[in-house]
């Protein structure tokens, strides 16, 4: 816990420009955040993050600013305040429950995030690290932390930022409104839990609704944030896998005032044939979108709302409802919390010592002021608050309406989940505990990660009958209500619960629709083909878009190599496809092959001309000549993969490729062994090592290693020879000419043997990389083998996943890339010395390099 307290103290101080970067010898608070909060003491304190205001004004920060400047939160949100009060109510209810946490009093520390990321993050740090000096129980930062769990934050982006830090210390965070599916990643967010379903489940619920009504052609709109962008990827993937339909368009709704972008998006919607629009966005996006929809009079759309705006009253206006009537939406599960309304009626500031938070709420509800200006009791038409006003007499019943408790129900479940986890922990029997030495946690030494252990296993049922538990990703059992918007004749809007979608503990997803739309619109790209016709796919269009073509009265099958013409009255030859010398890809590969062959010839000529110089003669020039010849063969054998496959090219292409590369790699392997032998021979008493690996033994080793590959190729060709094949599996109207390998085992043995020699050469060269520079060719070999291995490791998955001629192109590319890599790595530095630095091409220069650097 010391690491958490010190770490968070330093993080907190960094927000206000710390005076020192040294770790303090004693545990102390360096700075304090000034936040709107509510507190209640207890044996165990739970934290809460809520949106009590939905806007803020930040002070201007400078390097000379004092840290006591407050952040001004504006635009009071009564429902956000009710969310905070729901947590306070749940804790009071638990404290009065003798069967849950007996002899333990829960307290709370609630903060307002003001719908601002910086404030929400600061509040989370304050909860984890405390705002008071006296809460640091010990000077060494040990002891129980200020809060053992946090309920919130409601925003996905805020939860991501908070969990990224607090998750490092396993401080449990239980969100009631953050739905981003990314938060289910247990590697990134190990201590994050939530009582609201993940967007991944909401997406699947949406797809079930589409299937229920037969809507296969839909548009998708998402907000430009973590919430919307993750949903967009998930929705497109799940819709494709389910086979339930296709996306006509997918657009991102921008934040802020961007009328031109909204105008463009509405133009896309109006021109599309899709009549169903799914929107994962927030109220602010929907208001701007609907203003443009009304302006352009885009009607006859079936809207499907995400949980973020299904129950937003701000859209139930006379201007919007003619367009939004009939909207289907996913809503958070409604619950009942007995006693909450009576608790809310006690929010009188007089009963809370005129606390600023309660006074602020009172002023909003009754549109009055507690502190009027000195010259009068009215300010901008607002009367003076007395504190004797009666909440039950107000016209605005939204705050006291507890018939549709949805986020509040999730908050209620989150608090109880933490309480049940704490209760299970305190019931632990010493000697049978889950921690080190079968020990149990105690209130005096309690750490957040211990509570998280029990939170992962919590399982209880609410008074409303809903089961609460968390899966391996910290997600609760998902359940959603399906809502339908009705626009009544008197102008009112009714949001009716028409269905339910949930997942049981057995991981079975069920959906029940209890009310069907009277006239659900049709939204399909193409109607089902009537009898006597068949489906013909439209090129470049989704699978939901097709034409219906009548069957001919008399049909005959075309021969194998033929295909019917568009009029279906004549058989015409199918198109053929193979890697040709005449197409751009074939031309590029052929040019690269001839270029590599030419470079090899040039380098070979240089080495022959300068064959008597020390650089060429070093480390067996005969092997260098042999490597150059084999590289020329490697470049040339790639040409066998281009052109129409024939029996002789199919048989020769892999054999030539395999033998050429083994000849090259075996020479490199022998050169590596020679380097090691020469180095060993240079030491006293090591002359015998070079005696047993002279020129004859080197040539014999190369011949023997190459003969093994030749035997593998011969066995392969004789037992299951590669042969040309006409493949019609990829396209019905096209013949793809390709070479089938005949024997997968033979092909694998050929590649495996090359890989074995390459890895052996790499390992030996790697071991010799630190030899004195006199023997520095080992470094060149190490680098060349590293390139070679990297190319062929990447080749395998690319080859397997490439169809037809592209498989041949991948193999040619791998041959050319590895050949160029060997040519440049092995002979580039030598050619540089020979041609550009002839003063270093002397025996003295070569011998002195090893002396000057040792």
N, C-alpha and C positions, 0 to 999 in steps of 0.2 A: 504494500500500500504506500510505502514511502516513495517509490518511483512515481506513482500516480500523483501524489500530492505535490512533489517537487516539480514534476513535468508540467502539470496544469498551472502551478503557480508561475512558472516561467512563461507558459503560453499566455496567461492572463496579462502578465506584465508587458509582453511584446506588443499588445494592442495600444499601449500608451508610451512607447519608446522607452525601454528600460534604461536605467542609469548605469547598469553594469551588466556585463555578460558572464560574470563568474558565478558559479553555483554558491548560494549562501550557505554558511556553515550551520545556521539554524533555520528551522522551518518558519517562514513568515510570509505574509501577504505583501506583495510589492505594489499592487494597484487594486482598486476596486471598481467594478462596473456599477453604474448607477442605472438601475432597472426598476420597472414597475413590478411589484411583487406582493404576494400575500403569504402569511406565515402562520404556522401553528406548531408549537413544540410537541415533542413526543419521544418515547423511548427509541423508536425507529422513525426516520423521516423519509418520506417519498417526495420526489420532485415532480413538477408538472410544467409543460410548455404549451401555451395556448395563444390564440390570436384574438386578444381582447380589443386591439385596434388594428385596422387594416391599412395603415399608412404611418409614415414617420418623417420627421425632419431632423436630419443629422447636423450637428454643429460643425462649423468650419474648423478643421484640425490643422494646427501648425506645430512646429517644433517647440514653440514657447507656450502652447496651450496648456492650461491647467487641467488635470485629469478629472476635476469635479464637474465639468460641464455636463449637464444632463442632455439626454436624447429625448426630443419631444415626440411623443406618439399621439397621432391625431386620428380622427374618424372612428369613433367608438362603435364597437360591434356588439350589440346586446346578446346575440347568440353565442359569440365567442366567450363573453362573460358567463353565460349560462353553462358553457362547457367547463370552465374553471370551477364554477360552483357545484357542478355534478361531481367532480373529483372530491371537493370538500365534503359534500354530502355522503359520498361512499365511504370516506374515511371515518366520518362521525358514526355512520351506521355500523361499521366494523367495530369501532371502539365500544359501541353499546351492545355488541353481540357477545354473549358470554361463552359461546361454543367455538368462536373463531378468535384466535390469538388472545386467550385469557391471560390476564396479568401483564399484557403488553399494550401500551398506548401508541397508536400511530399519529404522527404529525405530518405536516405537508409544507412544502415551499414551492409556491406557484409563481411563474414568471410570464410576462406578456412578451411575445416575440415581435409584436407590431408589424407582422407580415414582412419583416425585413431580415435578410439572411444574417447580416452582421450582428443584429441584436439577438436573434435566436441562437446563434452560435455562442455569443458572449453569455447568454443566460444559461446555456447548457454547461459551459465551463464553470460558471458560478455555482451551479448545483453540485457539480462534482468536486469543487475545490473550496466551497464556502465563501461567504462574503465577510465573515466575522473572524477577527483574530482569536477570540476565545474558543472558537470551534476547533482549533488545532490542538488536539488533546495532549500531544507530546511534542517536545522540542525537536525530536528527530523525525517528525512527520509520520510516525506510526499511529495506529489506532483506527477506530471505525470512521469511515468517511462521512461527510455531512449528509448525503442521501445514499440510499442503497439501491434505488431504482428510479427511473424517470418515465412518466407517462407523457408521450408526445415524441416528436414534434408533428403537427398535422400535415406539414408539407413534405413531399418526397425529397425535393432538393435540399431542404434544411436537414432532414433526417440523414441524408447521405453524408453531408458535411459533418454533422455531429457524430454519427456512428463511426466514421472513419477515424476519429480521434479517440472517443470514449470506448470504442470496441477494442482498442489495444489493451485496455485494462479490465475488460470483461464487466463493465458496468451495464447492467440490464437496462435497455430502452424498449418500452412497449408503446408503439404508436397506435393511434386510433383512427388515422385518416390517410397515412402515407401508403399509396398503393403501388408504386413503381416496382415492377417485377425484378429490377436489378437488386433490390434490397433483400431478395431471397438468396443472394450469393453469400454462403456461410464463410467463405475464405476472406472476403472483404469486410463483412459485417457479422462477426461471430456472436455479438451480444444483442442483436436487433431482433425484436419480436413485434408482432402486430395482431390486433383483434379485428382488423378489416381485411377482406380478401385481397390477394395480389391481383394486379392487372392481368396476369396470365390467365387466371380463372375468369375474370370479367370478359376477356377476349373470347374464351371458349363459350361463355354464356351467350355472348352476342351471336356467335356462329350458330348456336342451337336455335336462337330466335329466327335467324335467316333461313335455316333448314325448315323450321316449323311452317313458315309462310311461303316457302318456295321462292325466296328472293335470291337469285344467283348473280345479279349484276348490280353492284353497289359502289358508292363513292365513299372515301374515307378522308376526314379532316381531323388533324391533330394539332395540339398546341406546341409551340417551339420551346420545349423544356424537357427535362428528364421524363416527366410523366408522359408527354405525347410522343416523343421520339422512340422510347422503348416500346410503347404500345404499337406504334406503326410497324416496327420490325416484327414484333410478335404476331400481330394480326395477319400480315401478309403471309408469313410462314405457316401459321396454323390454318388459314383459309385454304392455302394450296394443298396442305397435307390432308385436310378433311374432305377435299373434293366438293365442298359445299357451294362454291361460286367463284367469281372473279372480281377483281377491282377494276372499275372503269377509270378511276383516277384516284390519286392520293396527294393531298395538299397539306402544307404546314401553315397554320394560322400564326401570324407574327404577334409579338408583344408590342404594346404602345400604339400610337396613332399612325397607321399606315394605310390610308384610304385607297391608294392605287393598288396595293397588293390584295386588299379585300375585294376590290372591283374586279381584278383579274380572276380571283378564285370563284366569285359568283358567276362570271362569264363562263368559266369551265363547267360549273354546275348546270347552268341553263342550257348549254349546248350538248351536254351529255344525254344519252338515252337512259341512263340509270335514274330510277325514281326513288331509290332508297339512299339516304345519306347518314352515315355513322359519324358522330362527332365525339372525340375525346379531347375536351378542352374545358376552360373555366368560364365563369360568368362574363368576365371582361371580353373574352374573345367572342362569345355568343352574341353579346349586345352589338358589337361592331359588325359582326357577320349579318345579323338579322336586319340591321339598319340598311345594309346594302341589298339584302334580299327584298325588303319592302320597297326600296327605291326602284329596283328593276322588276318588281312584281313577278318573282319566280315562284310559281304555285305548283300544286300537285306533287309535292315532295313528301315522302314518308321519312320523318326524322327518327333516328335512334340515338338516345342520349346516354352518355357515360354517367357514372355516379357523381361526377363533379358538378353537373348542372341539372340533373333530373329533378331535383326538388328546389330549384332556385326560383323564388317568387318574383324576382325582378324581371323575368321573361314573360310573366302572365299579364301582359298589357293588351289594351285594345288594338294597338298597332301590330303586335307580333302574333297574337293568337290565331288570326285567320290563316296564318301560314304554319303555325306550330300545332294546331289542333290535330289530335290523333297521334302525337308523338309517343313512342315507346321508349322507356328508359330503364336502366339498371340502377337500383337504389340500395343503399345500405340497409341491412335488416332492421326492421322496426322492433323496438322492445318496450317493455313497461318497467318503470322504476317507482314502485309504491313509496309515497312519502316525499318525493322530490318537490312537488308543487308546494307543499306546506313549508318545506325548507326554504324555497325561493321567496316565499312571502315574508320571511324574516330578514330580508336584505336591507332593513331600515338602517341608515347611518347612525341613528341614535343608539341602536343596540350594539354598534361596533365602534363606539367612541369617536364618531364622526370621521372614521377612517377615509382617506382620500379616495380609495378605490370604490367604496360603497357610495360616497358622495357623488362621484363621477357618474356612476350608474343611475343614481337617483335623479341627477340633473338631466340626464338624457331621457329617462322614462317620462318625467313630468314636465320637461321643457322649462326648467327654472334654474335659478342660480342660488348657491348658498352664500356667496360673498359678492353682493352687488357693489357698484361704484358708490362712493360717499355721497354724491349729490342726489341720489334717488334710488328707488327700489326696483326700477325697471331698466333692463339693458337689452336693447334691440328687441323689445317686445317680450322679454322673458321675465316672468315674475320671480319673486324671492321664495326660495324653498324654505319650508318650515320643519320638515321631517315628520309631520303628522299626516302627510298624504297617504291614501290607501291604495295599495297596488291593485286590489281587486276592483277598483272603480275606474281604472283607466280603460280607454278604448283600444289601445294597442295590446292585444292579448298574445302576441307572438311569443313574448318572453315566458309567459305563464302557461302556454299551451303545451302540455306534456303528452298529448295524444300521438304525436309523431316523433318519438325520441329515437333518433338514428345515430348520429355521432355520439350523443350522450350515452347511448346504450353501449357503444364500443368503449367509451371512457370508463363506464361502470364496470365492464368486464375486465378491462386492463388493471384497474385498481384491485379488484378481487383476485385476479390471477397472481399479482404480487403478494397479496395478503395470504392466499392459500399456499404459495411457495414458501413464505416465511413461516407459516404455521407448520407445514410439513418438516421444515428444517428444525424447528424448536422441539418437535416431537421425537427427534433422533435419540436413540438409546446409546450412551457411551459404550464403546467396545464393539458396536455394530454399525458405526457410521461409514459413510462412503469416502471419507478423506484419508489422508496419510495415517497409517497405524490404526485404521478403523475408528478414527476420531470423529467427533461431531463439532459443528460450529456453535458458538455461543454469542449472545448479544454483545458481550464485552470485546470479543475478538472477531466479530463478523466482518467478512470481506465480500465485495460485490460478486466475485466469481463464485463464491459458495452459494449465494442466493440464486445465481443464474443456473447452477446445477439442478436445483429443485424446480426452477421455473420451466426448464425444458421438459420436466416430467409431470407438470401440473395437469389435473383433469378434474373438472367439476361441472355441475349443471346449474344454470341460473334459475331464478324463480319463474322466469318466462318459459323455461323448458329447453333452452339451447345449451348444447354441450360445448365446453370451452377447453381446448387443449392445443398444443403446438406440435407441428411436424418437425422433421429434421432441419428444415430451413427457417424455423421460427414463425411460420405462418399458421394462423388459426384455421379450424375447419371452415371452409368458405361457404357462405350462404348469402344470397341476394334476393331482394324483392323485385318483381317486374311491374313497372308502373305505366299507366296510360293516361295521357292528358285529354280531358274532355272540355270543350268550350260550350258552356250551357247557353240556352236562348237568352237568359237575362244578362249575359255578358260576363258572368263569373266563370272561373276556371276550376275544375275539379280534377285532382290527381288521384286516380283510382288504382289500388293494388289489384293487378289482374293475374299474377302468377308468382312462381317461386322457382329458383334454381339453386341447388346446393350439392355439396359433395359429402358423402357419409364417411365414417371412419374406415370403411372398406374401400375407399377411393373410387366409389361408383358415383358418377355425376347424373343427377336426375333433374328434369325440368317439368313443371306443371303449369299450363296456361289455363286459367279458369274462366277467361272471358276472351272471345275472339273478336277481332275487328269486324264491323258490319260489312265493309267492302274493302278488304286489304288490296292495295294497288299491286299491279304486276310490275316486276322489275327484272327483266331477263334481256340478255343481249340478243338471243335468238330463241324463237319458240321451238318446242319439240317437233321433230319431223313427223308429218302425217304418214299413214300407211302408204306404201308404194314409192316412198322416197328414202333416201339415205343421207347421212351426214357427210358433208365435205368441208374440211377445215379451211378457214381463211388464213392465208399466209400472213404472218406477222401479227396476228390477233390472238387474244387469249382463247383458251379452249372452250369458253362459254359462247364464243361467237363463231357461227358456222352457217353454211348454206344447206338447203335441202334439195337434192338432185333426184329427179325421177329415175326409177329403174327402167331399163330398156325392156321391151316386151320379149325380145329374143336376145339372149346374151351368150357369148362364147368366151371361154378363157383364152387370153393371149398366151403365146409361148413364153417360156421362162425368161428370155432376154428381151421381151417386148412389153409395152405398156399402152393402154388405150389413149387415144388422143382426147382433147377437151370435148369434142362432140360425141365421144363414145361410139364412133362408127368405124374406127380403123385402128389396127395395132401398129404402133411405131416403135422403133428400137429405143430401149431405155438409155438414158445418159450413163456414161461411164466416168468413174472418178478414180484417180490415182495420182501420186506425186509425180508431176510431169516436168520435163525440162523446159516447157514453154510457158508455164505459169510463173508469176512473180516469186512465189516461195521457192519453187524448184530452181529458178535462175539464181536467186541469192545464195542458196546452199551450194550449187555447182560452182559459182564464182568463188565462194569461200574455200571450197575444196581445192580448186586449181591454184588459188592464191597461196594456200598453205603448202602445196606441192612445190610451187615456184620458190617460196622462201626457203624450204628445206634444201632445194637444189643450190640456191645461192650460198647458204651457210655451209653446205658440204664442199662447195668450190672454195670458199674462204679457208676452211680447215685443211683442204688438200694443198692449197697454195702456201699456207703458213704451217705446214705439218711439222717443220723442224723447230718451231718456236716452243719455248717452255710451256706456255699456256695450253697449247694443243697437245703436247706430249705428256703433260701431267695426267697421272691416273689412267693410263692405258688408252692412248688415242684410238686404238683399234675398236674399242667398245664405243667410243664417241661416234666414229664413222658408222658403226652398225646401228646405233640409236637413230641417227639421221636417216639412214635407209629405211628403217622400220617405220619412222614417222611419215616418210613419203608414202609408204604403203598404206598407213592408216588414213592419210588424207585421200588417197585414191580409192580405197575400198568404200568410202562413203558414197561414191558415184553409183555403186551397185544398188543402192536403195532408191535411186531416182529413175523414173521411167516405168513403163508398164511391166508388172512382174511376169517373169517367165521361169520355167523350171530351173534352168541353169543359174539365173541370177538369184533365185530364192535359195538354192543350195550353196552358192558361192559367197553370198553376201555375209552371212554370219561366220562362216569358216574363215574367210579372208580377214574379217574384222577381229575375230578371236585370236588367230595365230599372229597377226601383225602386232596387236597390243601386247600379247604375251612375250613376243620377241623383244619389244621395246622395254617392257617392265622388267623382264629377266636381266637385260643388260644393265638397267639401272640398279637392280638388286645386287648384281655382281660388282658394279662400281662401288656400291656402298660397303660391301664386304671388303673390297680392296682398300678403301679408305681406312677402315678399322684395322686391317692387317698391317698396312704401312705404318700407322701410328704405333701399333704394338711392337712392330719390328724396330722402330726408332728408339725404343727403350733398351737399356742394357739387358742382354740375354734374350731378347725377343726376336731375333733374326729367323728362328725356325718357323714362325707363323707365316712369313711371306714365302718361305721355301715350299710349303705345302699348298700354296694357292698361287701358283705361277700362271703364265700365259696359257699353257695347255689346260690346266684345271679350269681357268676362267671360261675358255671357249667351250669346254666340255659341259660345264654347268649350264651355259646358255642353251646349248643344243638339247641337253636333257630336259630342261624345263619347257622348252618350246615343243619338244616331241610329245610331252604329256598332253598339251593342248591339241596338237594334231591328232592324237589318238582319240581324244574326246570328240572332236569334230567328225572324225571318220566313223566312230561308233554311232553318233547321232544320225549322220546322213544315211548310213546303211540300215539302221533299225527303224527310224521314223523320219524320213527325209522331209524337210520343208518343201512346200509346194504352193503354186499360185492357187488362189481361191476367189470365186465370185460371190461377194457378200451382198445379200439383199435385205439383211436385217435392219440396217440403219434407215434406209429409205425404200419405199415400195416402188417408186418410179426411177430408181437409180441403182446402178451396179457399182459397187466399190470393189476394185481389184486390190487384193492384198496377199501377202505371203503368210500362210499359217506356219507356225514354227514346227508343227509335227509332234515334237516331244517337248513338253514343258520342262521335264527333268533335264534333257540335253541342253536346252537354252540356259537353265539355271546353273548347271554344272559349268558351262562355258563362262558365264559372268562371274560365278563364284570363284573359279580358279584365278581369273584376272584380279578379282578383289582380294583374294588371299595373298597373291604376290605383291600387290600394291600396298596392302597393310603391313606386310613383312618389311618391305622396303622403307616405308614411312617410319616404322618403329626403330629399325636399325639406324636410319639417318637421324632420327630424333635423338637417339642415344649419343650420336656422334656430333651433335650440333655444336657443342661447347669445346670441341677440339681446337688447338691453335690454328690460326689462319692458314698455315701451310697446308692443312687438310680441310680447307673451308668448303670444298665441294659438297660435303655432307649437308651444309645449310641450304645449298641450292636444291639438292635432292629432296630434303624435307619439305621445302616450299612447293616444289613441283608435285610431289606425292599428295600434299594437302589439297592442292587444286584438283588433282585427278580424282581423289576420293570424294571430294565435295560434289563434283559434277555428276559422278555415277550414283551417289546416294540420292541426289535430287532426281536423277533419271527414272528410277524405278516407279515412284508414284505417278510421275507425269506420263510415263509410257503406258501404265495400266489404265489410266483414265482418259487416254486419247484414242478416239475412234478412227478407223480407216487410214487415210493417207497421213493424218496428223501423228499417228504412232511412228510411221517411218520418218517424218520430219523431226520428231523428238529424238529418235535414235541418231539420226545424222547430226543434229545439233550437239548431242552429247559427245559424239566421236570428234567433231571439229573442235568443240570447246576444250576437251581434255588434251587433244593433240596440240592445239595452239598453246595451252598452258604449259605442257612439257617443253615445247620448243622454246618458248620465251624464257621460262624459268631456268632451264639448263644451259642454253646457249646464248641468251641475251647478254649476260655479264661478260662472257668470254669474247663475244664479237665486239663489245664496247671497248675492251682492253686492246684487242688486236687492231682495230681500225682507228680508234680515237685516242687511245693512251698507249702508244707503242713503247714509251719509256718504262712502263710497268710489265712489258712482255719480255723480261729478261730473267735469267736464272737467279741472279743476285736479288732482283726485286721480289721475286716470288719467295725465295728462301728468307729474306729479311723481314717479310710481313709477319711471319710467325714469331720472330725474335723480338720485334719492337713492341708487340702487344702482349707479351707474356711476362 
